[in-house]
């Protein structure tokens, strides 16, 4: 499954166009490597997503084409969530 579609279906990011923009800005890494919106995900991959001053790391548990809102959080597990200091440089993936 494409990265941008996973982010939308799992509701980590509400819109696919926003997921595509964030991916193409270099703010997402898959297994430590910078990812683009067209990158292919598989179960077990780790995503690091930078939302402003927050870095969220999640593990992909399952891939579904469609899911209900209440079941969306079963597609991933949050591994780490940390706040980035404004004085730090952007993380390099």
Biopython code that builds the backbone (N, CA, C, O; Angstrom):
import numpy as np
from Bio.PDB.StructureBuilder import StructureBuilder

atoms = [
    (1, "UNK", "N", (0.846, -1.174, 0.000)),
    (1, "UNK", "CA", (0.000, 0.000, 0.000)),
    (1, "UNK", "C", (0.894, 1.240, 0.000)),
    (1, "UNK", "O", (1.933, 1.271, 0.660)),
    (2, "UNK", "N", (0.484, 2.240, -0.735)),
    (2, "UNK", "CA", (1.228, 3.498, -0.778)),
    (2, "UNK", "C", (1.195, 4.194, 0.582)),
    (2, "UNK", "O", (0.219, 4.084, 1.323)),
    (3, "UNK", "N", (2.261, 4.904, 0.896)),
    (3, "UNK", "CA", (2.384, 5.606, 2.160)),
    (3, "UNK", "C", (1.255, 6.611, 2.356)),
    (3, "UNK", "O", (0.628, 6.636, 3.415)),
    (4, "UNK", "N", (0.988, 7.441, 1.347)),
    (4, "UNK", "CA", (-0.044, 8.469, 1.518)),
    (4, "UNK", "C", (-1.425, 7.860, 1.757)),
    (4, "UNK", "O", (-2.212, 8.401, 2.534)),
    (5, "UNK", "N", (-1.725, 6.750, 1.102)),
    (5, "UNK", "CA", (-3.016, 6.099, 1.315)),
    (5, "UNK", "C", (-3.101, 5.501, 2.717)),
    (5, "UNK", "O", (-4.141, 5.605, 3.367)),
    (6, "UNK", "N", (-2.017, 4.875, 3.197)),
    (6, "UNK", "CA", (-2.014, 4.312, 4.549)),
    (6, "UNK", "C", (-2.270, 5.404, 5.587)),
    (6, "UNK", "O", (-3.066, 5.212, 6.506)),
    (7, "UNK", "N", (-1.603, 6.542, 5.445)),
    (7, "UNK", "CA", (-1.757, 7.630, 6.411)),
    (7, "UNK", "C", (-3.198, 8.116, 6.463)),
    (7, "UNK", "O", (-3.706, 8.448, 7.534)),
    (8, "UNK", "N", (-3.858, 8.160, 5.308)),
    (8, "UNK", "CA", (-5.247, 8.590, 5.260)),
    (8, "UNK", "C", (-6.192, 7.531, 5.821)),
    (8, "UNK", "O", (-7.048, 7.848, 6.647)),
    (9, "UNK", "N", (-6.051, 6.273, 5.384)),
    (9, "UNK", "CA", (-6.948, 5.200, 5.829)),
    (9, "UNK", "C", (-6.806, 4.971, 7.335)),
    (9, "UNK", "O", (-7.799, 4.730, 8.021)),
    (10, "UNK", "N", (-5.578, 5.044, 7.852)),
    (10, "UNK", "CA", (-5.344, 4.834, 9.287)),
    (10, "UNK", "C", (-5.711, 6.063, 10.108)),
    (10, "UNK", "O", (-5.741, 6.011, 11.337)),
    (11, "UNK", "N", (-5.985, 7.154, 9.431)),
    (11, "UNK", "CA", (-6.353, 8.430, 10.045)),
    (11, "UNK", "C", (-5.239, 9.055, 10.877)),
    (11, "UNK", "O", (-5.506, 9.847, 11.781)),
    (12, "UNK", "N", (-3.994, 8.702, 10.573)),
    (12, "UNK", "CA", (-2.865, 9.414, 11.176)),
    (12, "UNK", "C", (-2.838, 10.843, 10.622)),
    (12, "UNK", "O", (-2.481, 11.788, 11.324)),
    (13, "UNK", "N", (-3.218, 10.977, 9.358)),
    (13, "UNK", "CA", (-3.380, 12.277, 8.696)),
    (13, "UNK", "C", (-4.735, 12.232, 8.010)),
    (13, "UNK", "O", (-5.066, 11.245, 7.352)),
    (14, "UNK", "N", (-5.519, 13.287, 8.156)),
    (14, "UNK", "CA", (-6.912, 13.234, 7.723)),
    (14, "UNK", "C", (-7.118, 13.229, 6.210)),
    (14, "UNK", "O", (-8.059, 12.605, 5.720)),
    (15, "UNK", "N", (-6.257, 13.910, 5.467)),
    (15, "UNK", "CA", (-6.454, 13.982, 4.019)),
    (15, "UNK", "C", (-5.262, 13.424, 3.274)),
    (15, "UNK", "O", (-4.118, 13.626, 3.679)),
    (16, "UNK", "N", (-5.526, 12.731, 2.199)),
    (16, "UNK", "CA", (-4.455, 12.117, 1.412)),
    (16, "UNK", "C", (-3.562, 13.176, 0.766)),
    (16, "UNK", "O", (-2.355, 12.967, 0.645)),
    (17, "UNK", "N", (-4.128, 14.294, 0.356)),
    (17, "UNK", "CA", (-3.306, 15.349, -0.252)),
    (17, "UNK", "C", (-2.324, 15.929, 0.760)),
    (17, "UNK", "O", (-1.188, 16.251, 0.414)),
    (18, "UNK", "N", (-2.765, 16.063, 2.015)),
    (18, "UNK", "CA", (-1.877, 16.561, 3.071)),
    (18, "UNK", "C", (-0.795, 15.521, 3.353)),
    (18, "UNK", "O", (0.368, 15.875, 3.549)),
    (19, "UNK", "N", (-1.168, 14.246, 3.375)),
    (19, "UNK", "CA", (-0.196, 13.169, 3.581)),
    (19, "UNK", "C", (0.858, 13.190, 2.475)),
    (19, "UNK", "O", (2.044, 12.994, 2.741)),
    (20, "UNK", "N", (0.429, 13.426, 1.243)),
    (20, "UNK", "CA", (1.357, 13.489, 0.107)),
    (20, "UNK", "C", (2.318, 14.668, 0.261)),
    (20, "UNK", "O", (3.520, 14.519, 0.039)),
    (21, "UNK", "N", (1.801, 15.828, 0.636)),
    (21, "UNK", "CA", (2.645, 17.016, 0.817)),
    (21, "UNK", "C", (3.687, 16.793, 1.911)),
    (21, "UNK", "O", (4.863, 17.103, 1.720)),
    (22, "UNK", "N", (3.260, 16.257, 3.054)),
    (22, "UNK", "CA", (4.178, 16.015, 4.174)),
    (22, "UNK", "C", (5.255, 15.009, 3.777)),
    (22, "UNK", "O", (6.429, 15.186, 4.100)),
    (23, "UNK", "N", (4.851, 13.960, 3.080)),
    (23, "UNK", "CA", (5.811, 12.944, 2.634)),
    (23, "UNK", "C", (6.838, 13.540, 1.688)),
    (23, "UNK", "O", (8.038, 13.301, 1.829)),
    (24, "UNK", "N", (6.365, 14.310, 0.731)),
    (24, "UNK", "CA", (7.263, 14.866, -0.273)),
    (24, "UNK", "C", (8.141, 15.991, 0.273)),
    (24, "UNK", "O", (9.109, 16.384, -0.378)),
    (25, "UNK", "N", (7.817, 16.514, 1.459)),
    (25, "UNK", "CA", (8.664, 17.508, 2.121)),
    (25, "UNK", "C", (9.794, 16.855, 2.910)),
    (25, "UNK", "O", (10.648, 17.548, 3.462)),
    (26, "UNK", "N", (9.802, 15.525, 2.965)),
    (26, "UNK", "CA", (10.860, 14.816, 3.681)),
    (26, "UNK", "C", (10.630, 14.704, 5.168)),
    (26, "UNK", "O", (11.584, 14.528, 5.925)),
    (27, "UNK", "N", (9.382, 14.803, 5.611)),
    (27, "UNK", "CA", (9.078, 14.751, 7.041)),
    (27, "UNK", "C", (8.676, 13.370, 7.526)),
    (27, "UNK", "O", (8.288, 13.205, 8.683)),
    (28, "UNK", "N", (8.767, 12.364, 6.642)),
    (28, "UNK", "CA", (8.417, 10.994, 7.021)),
    (28, "UNK", "C", (9.544, 10.048, 6.615)),
    (28, "UNK", "O", (10.108, 10.168, 5.527)),
    (29, "UNK", "N", (9.861, 9.113, 7.497)),
    (29, "UNK", "CA", (10.872, 8.095, 7.202)),
    (29, "UNK", "C", (10.254, 6.718, 7.438)),
    (29, "UNK", "O", (9.485, 6.518, 8.379)),
    (30, "UNK", "N", (10.605, 5.775, 6.566)),
    (30, "UNK", "CA", (10.200, 4.383, 6.735)),
    (30, "UNK", "C", (11.453, 3.593, 7.067)),
    (30, "UNK", "O", (12.398, 3.562, 6.279)),
    (31, "UNK", "N", (11.465, 2.953, 8.231)),
    (31, "UNK", "CA", (12.622, 2.174, 8.694)),
    (31, "UNK", "C", (13.914, 2.982, 8.621)),
    (31, "UNK", "O", (14.962, 2.456, 8.246)),
    (32, "UNK", "N", (13.835, 4.271, 8.985)),
    (32, "UNK", "CA", (15.019, 5.125, 9.033)),
    (32, "UNK", "C", (15.433, 5.755, 7.725)),
    (32, "UNK", "O", (16.409, 6.504, 7.697)),
    (33, "UNK", "N", (14.727, 5.482, 6.635)),
    (33, "UNK", "CA", (15.067, 6.064, 5.338)),
    (33, "UNK", "C", (13.968, 7.018, 4.900)),
    (33, "UNK", "O", (12.780, 6.717, 5.018)),
    (34, "UNK", "N", (14.382, 8.172, 4.391)),
    (34, "UNK", "CA", (13.416, 9.169, 3.957)),
    (34, "UNK", "C", (12.463, 8.572, 2.920)),
    (34, "UNK", "O", (12.884, 7.853, 2.014)),
    (35, "UNK", "N", (11.169, 8.884, 3.070)),
    (35, "UNK", "CA", (10.148, 8.279, 2.217)),
    (35, "UNK", "C", (9.422, 9.326, 1.388)),
    (35, "UNK", "O", (9.328, 10.492, 1.771)),
    (36, "UNK", "N", (8.916, 8.889, 0.254)),
    (36, "UNK", "CA", (8.060, 9.721, -0.575)),
    (36, "UNK", "C", (6.643, 9.179, -0.472)),
    (36, "UNK", "O", (6.430, 8.086, 0.053)),
    (37, "UNK", "N", (5.681, 9.933, -0.967)),
    (37, "UNK", "CA", (4.277, 9.522, -0.859)),
    (37, "UNK", "C", (3.999, 8.219, -1.597)),
    (37, "UNK", "O", (3.073, 7.492, -1.238)),
    (38, "UNK", "N", (4.785, 7.918, -2.617)),
    (38, "UNK", "CA", (4.565, 6.693, -3.396)),
    (38, "UNK", "C", (5.290, 5.477, -2.827)),
    (38, "UNK", "O", (5.193, 4.384, -3.385)),
    (39, "UNK", "N", (6.016, 5.655, -1.721)),
    (39, "UNK", "CA", (6.725, 4.530, -1.106)),
    (39, "UNK", "C", (5.736, 3.450, -0.693)),
    (39, "UNK", "O", (4.633, 3.746, -0.233)),
    (40, "UNK", "N", (6.143, 2.190, -0.862)),
    (40, "UNK", "CA", (5.263, 1.059, -0.550)),
    (40, "UNK", "C", (5.510, 0.592, 0.878)),
    (40, "UNK", "O", (6.651, 0.365, 1.282)),
    (41, "UNK", "N", (4.429, 0.453, 1.633)),
    (41, "UNK", "CA", (4.498, -0.014, 3.019)),
    (41, "UNK", "C", (4.116, -1.479, 3.101)),
    (41, "UNK", "O", (3.357, -1.995, 2.281)),
    (42, "UNK", "N", (4.668, -2.139, 4.119)),
    (42, "UNK", "CA", (4.246, -3.502, 4.424)),
    (42, "UNK", "C", (4.133, -3.622, 5.946)),
    (42, "UNK", "O", (4.699, -2.807, 6.675)),
    (43, "UNK", "N", (3.422, -4.610, 6.415)),
    (43, "UNK", "CA", (3.249, -4.812, 7.853)),
    (43, "UNK", "C", (4.622, -4.996, 8.507)),
    (43, "UNK", "O", (5.478, -5.705, 7.980)),
    (44, "UNK", "N", (4.819, -4.359, 9.644)),
    (44, "UNK", "CA", (6.086, -4.445, 10.363)),
    (44, "UNK", "C", (6.989, -3.245, 10.141)),
    (44, "UNK", "O", (7.954, -3.062, 10.883)),
    (45, "UNK", "N", (6.702, -2.421, 9.137)),
    (45, "UNK", "CA", (7.514, -1.219, 8.894)),
    (45, "UNK", "C", (7.323, -0.220, 10.025)),
    (45, "UNK", "O", (6.264, -0.153, 10.649)),
    (46, "UNK", "N", (8.391, 0.567, 10.279)),
    (46, "UNK", "CA", (8.321, 1.636, 11.267)),
    (46, "UNK", "C", (8.325, 2.971, 10.561)),
    (46, "UNK", "O", (9.175, 3.236, 9.711)),
    (47, "UNK", "N", (7.364, 3.814, 10.920)),
    (47, "UNK", "CA", (7.264, 5.150, 10.347)),
    (47, "UNK", "C", (7.655, 6.171, 11.399)),
    (47, "UNK", "O", (7.232, 6.075, 12.551)),
    (48, "UNK", "N", (8.463, 7.152, 11.007)),
    (48, "UNK", "CA", (8.753, 8.302, 11.859)),
    (48, "UNK", "C", (8.171, 9.510, 11.155)),
    (48, "UNK", "O", (8.563, 9.833, 10.034)),
    (49, "UNK", "N", (7.232, 10.181, 11.812)),
    (49, "UNK", "CA", (6.515, 11.294, 11.208)),
    (49, "UNK", "C", (6.739, 12.535, 12.053)),
    (49, "UNK", "O", (6.524, 12.519, 13.265)),
    (50, "UNK", "N", (7.175, 13.614, 11.407)),
    (50, "UNK", "CA", (7.398, 14.878, 12.114)),
    (50, "UNK", "C", (6.204, 15.790, 11.890)),
    (50, "UNK", "O", (5.959, 16.255, 10.777)),
    (51, "UNK", "N", (5.459, 16.042, 12.976)),
    (51, "UNK", "CA", (4.334, 16.976, 12.970)),
    (51, "UNK", "C", (4.789, 18.237, 13.697)),
    (51, "UNK", "O", (4.753, 18.268, 14.927)),
    (52, "UNK", "N", (5.209, 19.260, 12.995)),
    (52, "UNK", "CA", (5.647, 20.493, 13.650)),
    (52, "UNK", "C", (6.791, 20.225, 14.612)),
    (52, "UNK", "O", (7.888, 19.859, 14.189)),
    (53, "UNK", "N", (6.540, 20.407, 15.917)),
    (53, "UNK", "CA", (7.570, 20.196, 16.945)),
    (53, "UNK", "C", (7.424, 18.851, 17.643)),
    (53, "UNK", "O", (7.911, 18.674, 18.759)),
    (54, "UNK", "N", (6.748, 17.890, 16.985)),
    (54, "UNK", "CA", (6.543, 16.574, 17.576)),
    (54, "UNK", "C", (6.994, 15.496, 16.595)),
    (54, "UNK", "O", (6.726, 15.585, 15.397)),
    (55, "UNK", "N", (7.676, 14.486, 17.107)),
    (55, "UNK", "CA", (8.106, 13.344, 16.298)),
    (55, "UNK", "C", (7.393, 12.105, 16.827)),
    (55, "UNK", "O", (7.541, 11.732, 17.990)),
    (56, "UNK", "N", (6.611, 11.471, 15.939)),
    (56, "UNK", "CA", (5.841, 10.295, 16.308)),
    (56, "UNK", "C", (6.385, 9.094, 15.544)),
    (56, "UNK", "O", (6.551, 9.155, 14.326)),
    (57, "UNK", "N", (6.664, 8.004, 16.254)),
    (57, "UNK", "CA", (7.125, 6.768, 15.630)),
    (57, "UNK", "C", (6.045, 5.717, 15.822)),
    (57, "UNK", "O", (5.621, 5.442, 16.944)),
    (58, "UNK", "N", (5.601, 5.126, 14.700)),
    (58, "UNK", "CA", (4.565, 4.096, 14.742)),
    (58, "UNK", "C", (5.026, 2.862, 13.982)),
    (58, "UNK", "O", (5.842, 2.953, 13.064)),
    (59, "UNK", "N", (4.489, 1.699, 14.376)),
    (59, "UNK", "CA", (4.741, 0.450, 13.663)),
    (59, "UNK", "C", (3.462, 0.072, 12.917)),
    (59, "UNK", "O", (2.371, 0.098, 13.487)),
    (60, "UNK", "N", (3.606, -0.276, 11.646)),
    (60, "UNK", "CA", (2.468, -0.686, 10.830)),
    (60, "UNK", "C", (2.112, -2.115, 11.224)),
    (60, "UNK", "O", (2.938, -3.018, 11.089)),
    (61, "UNK", "N", (0.885, -2.331, 11.711)),
    (61, "UNK", "CA", (0.449, -3.665, 12.127)),
    (61, "UNK", "C", (-0.319, -4.380, 11.022)),
    (61, "UNK", "O", (-0.132, -5.578, 10.811)),
    (62, "UNK", "N", (-1.176, -3.659, 10.323)),
    (62, "UNK", "CA", (-1.916, -4.273, 9.230)),
    (62, "UNK", "C", (-2.288, -3.227, 8.193)),
    (62, "UNK", "O", (-2.377, -2.037, 8.495)),
    (63, "UNK", "N", (-2.504, -3.685, 6.971)),
    (63, "UNK", "CA", (-2.865, -2.814, 5.869)),
    (63, "UNK", "C", (-4.272, -3.167, 5.407)),
    (63, "UNK", "O", (-4.562, -4.328, 5.116)),
    (64, "UNK", "N", (-5.133, -2.179, 5.340)),
    (64, "UNK", "CA", (-6.504, -2.367, 4.869)),
    (64, "UNK", "C", (-6.810, -1.270, 3.864)),
    (64, "UNK", "O", (-6.370, -0.132, 4.023)),
    (65, "UNK", "N", (-7.563, -1.615, 2.832)),
    (65, "UNK", "CA", (-7.954, -0.623, 1.827)),
    (65, "UNK", "C", (-8.962, 0.372, 2.398)),
    (65, "UNK", "O", (-8.927, 1.559, 2.076)),
    (66, "UNK", "N", (-9.859, -0.123, 3.248)),
    (66, "UNK", "CA", (-10.889, 0.710, 3.869)),
    (66, "UNK", "C", (-11.064, 0.237, 5.300)),
    (66, "UNK", "O", (-10.884, -0.942, 5.603)),
    (67, "UNK", "N", (-11.414, 1.164, 6.171)),
    (67, "UNK", "CA", (-11.664, 0.789, 7.558)),
    (67, "UNK", "C", (-12.622, 1.778, 8.192)),
    (67, "UNK", "O", (-12.738, 2.917, 7.737)),
    (68, "UNK", "N", (-13.309, 1.348, 9.241)),
    (68, "UNK", "CA", (-14.191, 2.233, 9.983)),
    (68, "UNK", "C", (-13.343, 3.114, 10.893)),
    (68, "UNK", "O", (-12.225, 2.758, 11.264)),
    (69, "UNK", "N", (-13.889, 4.249, 11.237)),
    (69, "UNK", "CA", (-13.181, 5.206, 12.088)),
    (69, "UNK", "C", (-12.734, 4.558, 13.402)),
    (69, "UNK", "O", (-11.612, 4.780, 13.856)),
    (70, "UNK", "N", (-13.607, 3.763, 14.005)),
    (70, "UNK", "CA", (-13.248, 3.165, 15.300)),
    (70, "UNK", "C", (-12.185, 2.080, 15.189)),
    (70, "UNK", "O", (-11.521, 1.769, 16.177)),
    (71, "UNK", "N", (-12.013, 1.501, 14.006)),
    (71, "UNK", "CA", (-11.031, 0.432, 13.819)),
    (71, "UNK", "C", (-9.699, 0.923, 13.234)),
    (71, "UNK", "O", (-8.751, 0.148, 13.111)),
    (72, "UNK", "N", (-9.631, 2.193, 12.880)),
    (72, "UNK", "CA", (-8.441, 2.720, 12.203)),
    (72, "UNK", "C", (-7.182, 2.613, 13.053)),
    (72, "UNK", "O", (-6.099, 2.366, 12.523)),
    (73, "UNK", "N", (-7.309, 2.798, 14.375)),
    (73, "UNK", "CA", (-6.120, 2.757, 15.231)),
    (73, "UNK", "C", (-5.565, 1.348, 15.417)),
    (73, "UNK", "O", (-4.501, 1.186, 16.015)),
    (74, "UNK", "N", (-6.259, 0.326, 14.919)),
    (74, "UNK", "CA", (-5.734, -1.039, 14.983)),
    (74, "UNK", "C", (-4.739, -1.314, 13.856)),
    (74, "UNK", "O", (-4.089, -2.360, 13.842)),
    (75, "UNK", "N", (-4.618, -0.385, 12.916)),
    (75, "UNK", "CA", (-3.695, -0.552, 11.799)),
    (75, "UNK", "C", (-2.256, -0.246, 12.191)),
    (75, "UNK", "O", (-1.330, -0.609, 11.465)),
    (76, "UNK", "N", (-2.053, 0.419, 13.332)),
    (76, "UNK", "CA", (-0.708, 0.811, 13.753)),
    (76, "UNK", "C", (-0.608, 0.820, 15.272)),
    (76, "UNK", "O", (-1.616, 0.844, 15.980)),
    (77, "UNK", "N", (0.636, 0.799, 15.758)),
    (77, "UNK", "CA", (0.928, 0.914, 17.185)),
    (77, "UNK", "C", (1.899, 2.072, 17.366)),
    (77, "UNK", "O", (2.927, 2.134, 16.692)),
    (78, "UNK", "N", (1.580, 2.981, 18.268)),
    (78, "UNK", "CA", (2.488, 4.094, 18.553)),
    (78, "UNK", "C", (3.619, 3.561, 19.422)),
    (78, "UNK", "O", (3.386, 3.040, 20.513)),
    (79, "UNK", "N", (4.847, 3.699, 18.927)),
    (79, "UNK", "CA", (6.027, 3.213, 19.644)),
    (79, "UNK", "C", (6.620, 4.319, 20.508)),
    (79, "UNK", "O", (6.988, 4.094, 21.660)),
    (80, "UNK", "N", (6.707, 5.516, 19.937)),
    (80, "UNK", "CA", (7.350, 6.623, 20.642)),
    (80, "UNK", "C", (6.732, 7.927, 20.177)),
    (80, "UNK", "O", (6.360, 8.075, 19.013)),
    (81, "UNK", "N", (6.629, 8.866, 21.097)),
    (81, "UNK", "CA", (6.123, 10.190, 20.782)),
    (81, "UNK", "C", (6.976, 11.168, 21.570)),
    (81, "UNK", "O", (6.978, 11.140, 22.801)),
    (82, "UNK", "N", (7.700, 12.034, 20.870)),
    (82, "UNK", "CA", (8.579, 12.950, 21.585)),
    (82, "UNK", "C", (8.449, 14.361, 21.046)),
    (82, "UNK", "O", (8.119, 14.581, 19.880)),
    (83, "UNK", "N", (8.716, 15.300, 21.919)),
    (83, "UNK", "CA", (8.665, 16.707, 21.550)),
    (83, "UNK", "C", (10.055, 17.135, 21.106)),
    (83, "UNK", "O", (11.053, 16.825, 21.757)),
    (84, "UNK", "N", (10.105, 17.846, 19.998)),
    (84, "UNK", "CA", (11.382, 18.347, 19.495)),
    (84, "UNK", "C", (11.597, 19.766, 20.002)),
    (84, "UNK", "O", (10.666, 20.571, 20.033)),
    (85, "UNK", "N", (12.817, 20.065, 20.394)),
    (85, "UNK", "CA", (13.138, 21.414, 20.842)),
    (85, "UNK", "C", (13.263, 22.323, 19.639)),
    (85, "UNK", "O", (13.758, 21.907, 18.591)),
    (86, "UNK", "N", (12.821, 23.554, 19.780)),
    (86, "UNK", "CA", (12.871, 24.498, 18.658)),
    (86, "UNK", "C", (14.307, 24.880, 18.290)),
    (86, "UNK", "O", (14.547, 25.388, 17.195)),
    (87, "UNK", "N", (15.270, 24.639, 19.199)),
    (87, "UNK", "CA", (16.669, 24.966, 18.901)),
    (87, "UNK", "C", (17.382, 23.862, 18.152)),
    (87, "UNK", "O", (18.466, 24.080, 17.610)),
    (88, "UNK", "N", (16.784, 22.662, 18.111)),
    (88, "UNK", "CA", (17.409, 21.544, 17.403)),
    (88, "UNK", "C", (17.277, 21.718, 15.904)),
    (88, "UNK", "O", (16.363, 22.384, 15.418)),
    (89, "UNK", "N", (18.190, 21.120, 15.188)),
    (89, "UNK", "CA", (18.058, 21.068, 13.743)),
    (89, "UNK", "C", (17.026, 20.020, 13.408)),
    (89, "UNK", "O", (16.698, 19.168, 14.235)),
    (90, "UNK", "N", (16.506, 20.085, 12.173)),
    (90, "UNK", "CA", (15.554, 19.072, 11.734)),
    (90, "UNK", "C", (16.245, 17.727, 11.705)),
    (90, "UNK", "O", (17.406, 17.632, 11.305)),
    (91, "UNK", "N", (15.532, 16.664, 12.132)),
    (91, "UNK", "CA", (16.151, 15.333, 12.106)),
    (91, "UNK", "C", (16.466, 14.895, 10.679)),
    (91, "UNK", "O", (15.672, 15.108, 9.762)),
    (92, "UNK", "N", (17.606, 14.297, 10.508)),
    (92, "UNK", "CA", (18.005, 13.810, 9.189)),
    (92, "UNK", "C", (17.736, 12.315, 9.142)),
    (92, "UNK", "O", (18.156, 11.564, 10.023)),
    (93, "UNK", "N", (17.040, 11.902, 8.115)),
    (93, "UNK", "CA", (16.699, 10.494, 7.947)),
    (93, "UNK", "C", (17.576, 9.861, 6.926)),
    (93, "UNK", "O", (17.439, 8.670, 6.647)),
]
sb = StructureBuilder()
sb.init_structure("model")
sb.init_model(0)
sb.init_chain("A")
sb.init_seg("    ")
for serial, (resi, resn, name, xyz) in enumerate(atoms, 1):
    if name == "N":
        sb.init_residue(resn, " ", resi, " ")
    sb.init_atom(name, np.array(xyz, "f"), 0.0, 1.0, " ", f" {name:<3s}", serial, name[0])
structure = sb.get_structure()
